[in-house]
Every structure is written in C-alpha cells, then in structure tokens.
Amino acid sequence: MRMIDLIEKKKQGDKLTYDELKYIIDSYVSGLIPDYQVSALLMAIYFVGMDDIETTNLSKVMLESGDSLDLSSIDGIKVDKHSTGGVGDKTSLVLGPMVAALGIKFAKMSGKGLGHTGGTLDKLEAIPGYRINISDEEFIEQVKDINIALVGQSGNLTPADKKLYALRDVTATVDSIPLIASSIMSKKLASGADAIVLDVKVGNGAFMKDLESARDLARLMVKIGANCGRKMTAVLTDMDEPLGYAVGNSLEVIEAINTLNGNGPSDLLDLCVEIGAYLVVDAYKASSIEEAKNMLLETIRNKKAIEYLIKLVEKQGGDISYIKDINKFPKSKYVIEIKAAKNGYVSKIDSLMIGHAAMLLGAGRSKLEDKIDNSVGIVLNKKVSNYVSQDEVLATVYSNKNNIDEVLEIIKAAFIISNNSEIKSLILEVIK
C-alpha cells in the first residue's frame, strides 16, 4: 500500500477498508508515515466523511494500536460512563459512588480538562493526596475490592488517538463527527467495560452546539460500541447553563459531597440518577429504569453512596477528612458578589462565558501544562427560570487575584434577565 493512494481514495469519496486503516494507523504510530500525509487524510475525512463501518473500523485499529485493559477477572458486569465535556460537570464524582453502592463494578478512566470544560481528574486532585495514576493491577484489584476506581488513562492505551488528536488540534479537523466518535470510542473500548453510558452535552457550553449534531455523534458512538459487543446508551443533556451551581475544582468536589449527603442541586442529582439507571439495568441489578432510579436514590438516603466516596478516596491515597469536613478545602483570598441590575427572570446563563471566566480565574487551563488553582471558581446563586430582584446576588466569585474586572464583566454578561420564565428540559433525548 501507498499512503498517497489511500489519501486519493478518501479524497474521491471512497471507503477505506479495515486493512487500509490498519496500515495507516500502525504506520503512523511507528513513525513510517509523516504528519503531513496524515494531515491530508484527516482533511479528506473532514470534508468527505466516513460511514458507520469505516468509523467502527477506525475505532478498532486505534484501539489495537496499544494496550487494552482486561477486566475479565472481575466478576459481573463492568460499567463506565463518558461525558463529552461541559461546565460544572462533576457527574462522575456523584454517579460512581452511587452505582458502586449497589454492588456494581464502576471502572472508569478519566481525563484532564482543557479550555472551558473541567476534567474529572482535576477535581479529584483537589483532594489532598488523591492518586490519579495507579497500575493496571491496582486498578483491577481496587474494583474487585470496593466496586469503584476513578483514575487517569494508562500509559499505552490508544497511542494512535494521542497522536491523531494532537494533529487534529493544529489542522482544524477536531470537529469531525467520525473523528470525534472514533477518538472517544477507541478509549472507552480500551478501558474494558461491558456497559457504557455516554453523556453527550448539547448547547453553548458544550462541544456539540446543536441537537442534530449531538444526535448524529451519539448515534454513531452507540453503533460503534454495539458493533464491538458493548451495551451502549447515549443520553443527550442540556449544557446551555452550567450543571449544578459550582464551577471550579474544589468548589465542585464540595458540591459533589453535598449531593451525596442529600443536599445537592436537583439538576446534578437528576442527571446522575438518569444516567445511572441505564447502568443499573445493564448490570442486571434492576428490571426497569424506574426501579433503578429508586435504587440509586436510596443510596443517597441510606448514606451508602457517601460511604463509597470515602472508600474510593481512601483507597487512592486521598485525605478522607476533607470528605467528612468540607470546610477543610482551601479558601480563595477574595470573594466577590455579582448582583442583578434589574428585576426579572433569569432567561439564560451562558455556559461558555462562565467556563471561560473560571478558566481566567485559574480554575481551568488553556494548554495542558497550565497549573490549576483549586480554590478559585464561581458559584451560581440563581439558575435559569429563577426570579431575581435588583441587587440580589446572581453569582459569587472566588479569586486569588484582586484585579479581575474583565472576569467580572464576562460573568455579568453571561446572565440574561427578562420578563419571561422558561424551564428547559435537562434530558433531551436517549439513544440506544
């Protein structure tokens, strides 16, 4: 095979076979094909697209480019979830312990945040001592022992994805649905779970801005997983406003702890129960979604879920005293209130603007090597459809910088107050 012929074939709109994709990926990972040729192929894929079979095959060869985690020694159905990224999304910190408390094996490898979206690993690292990097053997033994592990991705899982994503990032080919789907699913398949729920965010604070594109991505990822023998569900959820109230690593961990203690925001709990119910049914612990939801809510009421968060943190070296006393988390130097300029209903909270403001405060990173300040962030005092009076607090800003006028203006502009109240649905669609 010659790479130039395969580029030409894709450029003309023809389908690449499994063997052709295998040749491309293996040769690229081993350094036999240069970046500029793969860049040309990525651009051809961006404009021409790929069908379901091609995208499934691309996911498979990316998966085969490195190691896979073998979870077969763990009894029962192993479950996992993935979010396409949003603002204030601390779902895994709540969902994982709830599912584990029902005796289900929750084996999850997570990532760091970049840009306006926060990463689960960044939030976990806000807990002093928490180790995100453990060996595959430790990972498996921990899931066997306490039903849950939340860790960073192992070193040689899907090396092809790491190389391709870096290239996509600098060639304006990130927003290709087949390339997004194969990137996500190659990692999820390599992680070894039997049942996977995908939380596909939709809205201005999400990667997928409109429902049609999100639906296409979700459908394709479900198809890839099913073709590879996994139980798949995709839940399309609204990200036109931040999830919960807190945005910022320590602030989000505190909110997750409060939720597991029965004092969290309703949208966060509702999402965790909705997503978790599909995992519970797929693990054969419930015969219906409604039964599964009741079982998950019971783990909050009987305090089993918070017990499993404590077990998780302790097992991975974290200081559990922070989970038992949230006042131990570090405080920012400055606390500033954003107040409403007029009476009315909050008709919109721009998630992208809130996420960007949090990043400027130091709660996120614009590039991977940026250092995170865990104590800073934003806590919303109002959500969409809430009534607000003039001079009432809309949000509280936590900062270690005293000159943040630009950030404050961004947050103010993120809140739109009008005369009308409109309640939006958090769960937009479910695809199986």
ABEGO torsion letter per residue (X at the ends): XBAAAAAAAAAAGBBBBAAAAAAAAAAAAAGABBAAAAAAAAAAAAAAEBBAAAAAAAAAAAAAABBBBBAAABBEBBBBBBBAEBBGBAAAAAAAAAAAAAGBBBBBBBBBBBEABBBAAAAAAABBGBBABBBAAAAAAAAAAAGBBBBBBBAABGAAAAAAAAAAAAAGAABBAAAAAAAAAAAAAAAGBABBBBBBBBEAABABABAAAAAAAAAAAAAAAAAAGBBBBBBBBBAABBBEABBEAAAAAAAAAAAAAGABBAAAAAAAAAAAAAAAAAAGABABAAAAAAAAAAAAAAGAAAAAAAAAAAAAGBBAAAAABAAABBBBABBBBBBBABBEBBABBBAAAAAAAAAAAGABBABAABBBBAABEBBBABBBGBBBBBGBBABBBBBABABAAAAAAAAAAABBBBABBBBBBABABBBX
